[in-house]
Every structure is written in C-alpha cells, then in structure tokens.
Amino acid sequence: MSTSLKPSLSSEAGIDHGKAALDVWLSEYKSLREEIMYRMRAADGFAAASITITGVVLGVALNIFLPALLILPLLNFYFMFAYLNQLSHVRVLGDYVRDRIKPRLAALTRDETVFGWESYFRALPHWGFLPWLKLPNAGFMILVSGIALGMTYDKALVLLENRWLWWIGITLTVFAFILWVRDEIRLAWLERAKPVPWTQEPQKQ
C-alpha cells in the first residue's frame, strides 16, 4: 500500500512546489509592476511640472521681465534629466520582466502566451503625435530651452550680469540635447535588436 502511494505523493509534492514557485514569481511581478507604474507617474509628473513652470515663466517674462526666460534652460535640464532617469528605470524593470519572469511563468504554466497583451501592444504601430519619437516630452523641454535662449540672446550680451547665465543655459541645453538623442537612438536600436514575439517570423520546422 505504501508503495502504491509513492507516485501520487510525489505528484502532489511536485504540484505544490510548482504552485509555490508560481506564487513567488507572480508576487515579484506584481511588486515590479507597481514600481514601474510609480516611476511612470513620476516621469509624467516631471513633464507636467516642466510645462506648468514654462507657462508661469513665460507669463512673467513677456509681461514684466524678459531675462526671466534665462531660468528655463536650467529648470528644464533638471526636469528632463529626472524624466529620462525615471524612464530608464522603467525600461530596466520591463526588460527584467520580459527576460526573466516571463520565461519562468511560461514554463510553469506551459503557456508561451504569458503577458501576450504587452508583447502585442509593443508590436503595434503607434499613430500618436510624432510617433517616430520615443521621448517627445524631453524634446519639448529642449525646444523650450532653445527658444528661451534665442529670445534672450541680445539681452544677455548687452547685460553683463546675465551673460554667464546665458552661457550656462546654452551649455546645459546642448548637453540635454545629446542625452535625448542618445536615448532616442538607444531605444530605436533596442527595438530592432530585441523584436517582440509577435513580430518574429515563425521558425521553419
């Protein structure tokens, strides 16, 4: 009798172990998903703050004191750096979910379509505003900084006390532009280097 029970006990132990492993991976996925959403909200917050402050500074500059525009390149550099930093963490977390957690869950559930919606969504063409840009908010911040520097060019050269601030602004704007282009190129390359499953050609048997 004990001999006949061995296969069933072994099977039950294997099932329990599989459920425990599944719970662990799902728990980690839930935790990472919450962090991803938190960082995405933070990135959106920095972008919104940049737009709001830009509006306030423009109002002050155009109606009261034009050199106030010189503060925009400094503020937008901070907001853009913080924005890109949050999205960089989101990409790392997303890659971990795709490369580590998804294969484990697919093996445990014997279902290769785990997280199928996320893969499918990533493969869809995006028809939004400027779809070829992955980070349009960062581009907007740089554009605003460039316009502010252009509008204050004459003032900065005439007023000696504003000249150093103008040169700091142009330096930060150029640096921000380099960071933005780097990330745009990196994202475009990653999409080509790591195609999602829905976009891969089926392998010939």
ZAGU-163210 format. One record per residue (C-alpha): x, y negated, z; residue number from 1; residue in three letters. Coordinates in pm, 1 decimal, padded with zeros to 6 digits. Layout:
N
        X        Y        Z pos code
        X        Y        Z NUM  ALA
...
//
This chain:
205
        X        Y        Z pos code
  00000.0  00000.0  00000.0   1  MET
  00278.0 -00239.4  00082.7   2  SER
  00441.1 -00158.4 -00248.9   3  THR
  00127.1 -00249.2 -00442.9   4  SER
  00106.4 -00579.2 -00263.0   5  LEU
  00455.6 -00691.6 -00361.0   6  LYS
  00373.9 -00810.3 -00716.1   7  PRO
  00071.5 -01009.2 -00600.8   8  SER
  00261.0 -01165.3 -00312.6   9  LEU
  00545.7 -01257.8 -00547.0  10  SER
  00298.8 -01405.1 -00792.4  11  SER
  00127.4 -01606.8 -00522.3  12  GLU
  00462.0 -01733.6 -00395.5  13  ALA
  00553.2 -01840.6 -00748.0  14  GLY
  00223.1 -02024.2 -00787.2  15  ILE
  00268.4 -02201.9 -00454.0  16  ASP
  00622.0 -02300.4 -00548.3  17  HIS
  00501.5 -02433.6 -00883.9  18  GLY
  00226.9 -02638.5 -00718.1  19  LYS
  00472.2 -02778.9 -00465.0  20  ALA
  00715.5 -02877.5 -00740.7  21  ALA
  00431.6 -03031.6 -00941.1  22  LEU
  00320.9 -03236.5 -00639.6  23  ASP
  00676.1 -03361.6 -00586.3  24  VAL
  00718.8 -03473.9 -00947.3  25  TRP
  00373.7 -03633.0 -00958.5  26  LEU
  00446.6 -03817.0 -00634.4  27  SER
  00771.1 -03953.3 -00775.6  28  GLU
  00594.5 -04051.4 -01097.0  29  TYR
  00327.0 -04238.6 -00901.3  30  LYS
  00591.2 -04422.1 -00699.1  31  SER
  00788.2 -04521.3 -01008.6  32  LEU
  00470.7 -04623.2 -01187.8  33  ARG
  00383.9 -04858.4 -00903.2  34  GLU
  00731.0 -05011.8 -00918.3  35  GLU
  00700.2 -05053.7 -01295.6  36  ILE
  00368.2 -05236.3 -01255.4  37  MET
  00515.6 -05452.5 -00978.7  38  TYR
  00811.2 -05556.2 -01194.0  39  ARG
  00589.0 -05621.3 -01496.0  40  MET
  00371.2 -05850.9 -01284.1  41  ARG
  00685.3 -06023.3 -01158.2  42  ALA
  00807.8 -06076.9 -01515.6  43  ALA
  00469.2 -06221.1 -01613.7  44  ASP
  00487.0 -06445.0 -01308.2  45  GLY
  00823.1 -06589.8 -01413.4  46  PHE
  00691.3 -06652.1 -01765.1  47  ALA
  00378.8 -06822.4 -01628.8  48  ALA
  00586.8 -07034.1 -01390.3  49  ALA
  00805.8 -07146.9 -01679.5  50  SER
  00502.9 -07255.7 -01882.7  51  ILE
  00347.5 -07437.8 -01586.5  52  THR
  00663.8 -07623.6 -01489.4  53  ILE
  00729.2 -07712.4 -01853.6  54  THR
  00387.8 -07877.0 -01871.4  55  GLY
  00444.7 -08071.3 -01549.9  56  VAL
  00792.6 -08192.3 -01651.1  57  VAL
  00670.5 -08290.7 -01997.3  58  LEU
  00393.7 -08497.1 -01840.7  59  GLY
  00640.1 -08677.8 -01614.3  60  VAL
  00899.0 -08725.4 -01887.8  61  ALA
  00666.0 -08860.2 -02155.5  62  LEU
  00482.1 -09095.2 -01922.4  63  ASN
  00737.3 -09200.3 -01663.6  64  ILE
  01099.7 -09093.6 -01708.0  65  PHE
  01222.0 -08922.2 -02026.8  66  LEU
  01555.9 -08793.5 -01884.1  67  PRO
  01348.0 -08570.1 -01654.3  68  ALA
  01346.7 -08331.1 -01950.8  69  LEU
  01710.0 -08250.7 -01870.3  70  LEU
  01596.1 -08032.9 -01582.0  71  ILE
  01405.7 -07796.8 -01815.0  72  LEU
  01711.2 -07611.7 -01954.5  73  PRO
  01828.3 -07537.4 -01600.1  74  LEU
  01489.2 -07414.5 -01481.8  75  LEU
  01416.4 -07217.0 -01796.5  76  ASN
  01753.8 -07046.4 -01778.3  77  PHE
  01668.1 -06923.6 -01429.3  78  TYR
  01319.2 -06810.9 -01530.2  79  PHE
  01445.1 -06638.8 -01844.5  80  MET
  01723.1 -06457.7 -01658.9  81  PHE
  01476.8 -06341.1 -01392.0  82  ALA
  01225.0 -06242.0 -01662.2  83  TYR
  01479.4 -06033.7 -01856.5  84  LEU
  01610.8 -05877.5 -01535.0  85  ASN
  01264.9 -05751.7 -01438.2  86  GLN
  01201.3 -05609.4 -01785.5  87  LEU
  01543.1 -05443.1 -01780.6  88  SER
  01443.1 -05256.8 -01463.6  89  HIS
  01112.3 -05162.5 -01627.9  90  VAL
  01297.9 -05009.1 -01923.2  91  ARG
  01528.8 -04809.9 -01695.0  92  VAL
  01234.9 -04678.5 -01493.0  93  LEU
  01042.5 -04595.4 -01809.9  94  GLY
  01340.6 -04408.8 -01955.2  95  ASP
  01371.8 -04205.3 -01635.1  96  TYR
  01003.3 -04111.0 -01650.2  97  VAL
  01032.5 -04013.9 -02015.2  98  ARG
  01365.3 -03828.9 -01996.2  99  ASP
  01344.6 -03665.5 -01651.0 100  ARG
  00991.2 -03647.6 -01516.0 101  ILE
  00800.7 -03579.5 -01837.2 102  LYS
  01005.5 -03267.0 -01935.1 103  PRO
  00966.4 -03127.6 -01581.2 104  ARG
  00591.2 -03178.1 -01581.0 105  LEU
  00563.6 -03036.0 -01931.2 106  ALA
  00749.7 -02722.7 -01817.9 107  ALA
  00542.9 -02682.8 -01502.3 108  LEU
  00208.9 -02735.8 -01677.2 109  THR
  00317.6 -02566.1 -02000.8 110  ARG
  00174.7 -02863.3 -02184.3 111  ASP
  00402.8 -03061.8 -02416.3 112  GLU
  00147.9 -03344.3 -02446.7 113  THR
  00204.4 -03470.1 -02091.4 114  VAL
  00194.7 -03853.0 -02095.6 115  PHE
  00073.7 -03827.4 -02453.6 116  GLY
 -00103.1 -04162.5 -02440.2 117  TRP
  00212.9 -04352.9 -02351.4 118  GLU
  00404.8 -04191.0 -02636.0 119  SER
  00118.8 -04253.9 -02875.0 120  TYR
  00087.7 -04619.7 -02770.8 121  PHE
  00460.8 -04681.1 -02814.7 122  ARG
  00439.4 -04540.2 -03166.3 123  ALA
  00153.4 -04770.0 -03270.2 124  LEU
  00235.0 -05081.1 -03475.5 125  PRO
  00185.8 -05394.0 -03268.7 126  HIS
 -00006.7 -05658.2 -03458.1 127  TRP
  00012.6 -05930.1 -03196.5 128  GLY
  00177.8 -06270.4 -03222.4 129  PHE
  00529.4 -06232.8 -03363.9 130  LEU
  00522.8 -05851.1 -03340.2 131  PRO
  00886.6 -05821.6 -03450.1 132  TRP
  00994.2 -05991.8 -03125.7 133  LEU
  01013.6 -05770.8 -02818.9 134  LYS
  01067.5 -06059.7 -02577.3 135  LEU
  00872.9 -06360.7 -02713.2 136  PRO
  00839.1 -06525.7 -02371.3 137  ASN
  01216.5 -06554.1 -02343.1 138  ALA
  01228.3 -06705.0 -02690.6 139  GLY
  00968.7 -06963.0 -02587.7 140  PHE
  01177.9 -07067.8 -02287.7 141  MET
  01483.6 -07115.5 -02507.8 142  ILE
  01282.9 -07312.2 -02764.5 143  LEU
  01151.5 -07547.3 -02495.2 144  VAL
  01504.0 -07599.6 -02361.9 145  SER
  01630.4 -07681.5 -02711.6 146  GLY
  01351.5 -07932.3 -02771.5 147  ILE
  01418.2 -08097.3 -02434.6 148  ALA
  01788.4 -08130.7 -02513.9 149  LEU
  01710.1 -08273.7 -02856.3 150  GLY
  01470.1 -08532.2 -02712.4 151  MET
  01725.6 -08646.4 -02453.3 152  THR
  02032.8 -08641.7 -02678.1 153  TYR
  02053.1 -09019.9 -02725.4 154  ASP
  01968.0 -09092.6 -02362.4 155  LYS
  02231.3 -08851.5 -02235.9 156  ALA
  02505.6 -09004.9 -02448.2 157  LEU
  02411.3 -09361.3 -02357.0 158  VAL
  02366.9 -09299.6 -01984.7 159  LEU
  02694.4 -09174.0 -01844.9 160  LEU
  02529.8 -09026.9 -01535.2 161  GLU
  02314.5 -08796.6 -01746.9 162  ASN
  02586.4 -08674.4 -01981.9 163  ARG
  02716.0 -08397.1 -01759.3 164  TRP
  02363.7 -08267.1 -01701.6 165  LEU
  02301.8 -08257.5 -02077.3 166  TRP
  02619.2 -08055.7 -02137.8 167  TRP
  02527.6 -07811.6 -01860.4 168  ILE
  02187.5 -07772.2 -02022.4 169  GLY
  02327.9 -07703.7 -02368.5 170  ILE
  02576.1 -07451.3 -02223.6 171  THR
  02304.7 -07262.6 -02036.4 172  LEU
  02073.4 -07270.5 -02338.6 173  THR
  02337.4 -07123.4 -02567.4 174  VAL
  02416.5 -06855.1 -02308.7 175  PHE
  02045.6 -06779.7 -02270.3 176  ALA
  02010.8 -06751.2 -02648.4 177  PHE
  02296.1 -06498.6 -02659.1 178  ILE
  02135.0 -06290.7 -02381.8 179  LEU
  01799.5 -06298.3 -02559.9 180  TRP
  01941.4 -06192.4 -02896.5 181  VAL
  02143.6 -05917.7 -02728.1 182  ARG
  01834.8 -05773.0 -02562.4 183  ASP
  01629.2 -05801.2 -02882.1 184  GLU
  01895.8 -05609.5 -03075.3 185  ILE
  01931.2 -05352.5 -02797.1 186  ARG
  01556.5 -05285.7 -02786.8 187  LEU
  01536.1 -05253.3 -03164.3 188  ALA
  01828.6 -05009.5 -03163.4 189  TRP
  01681.9 -04801.3 -02880.5 190  LEU
  01353.8 -04764.3 -03067.6 191  GLU
  01540.3 -04628.3 -03367.8 192  ARG
  01778.6 -04411.7 -03166.2 193  ALA
  01509.4 -04255.4 -02945.0 194  LYS
  01193.7 -04208.5 -03151.8 195  PRO
  00889.0 -04108.5 -02953.7 196  VAL
  00749.7 -03757.6 -03015.4 197  PRO
  00454.5 -03882.2 -03220.9 198  TRP
  00688.9 -04040.9 -03473.7 199  THR
  00923.0 -03745.6 -03514.4 200  GLN
  00891.9 -03524.9 -03818.2 201  GLU
  00786.3 -03168.5 -03736.2 202  PRO
  01066.9 -02920.1 -03742.3 203  GLN
  01059.5 -02654.4 -04008.0 204  LYS
  01015.7 -02304.6 -03878.3 205  GLN
//
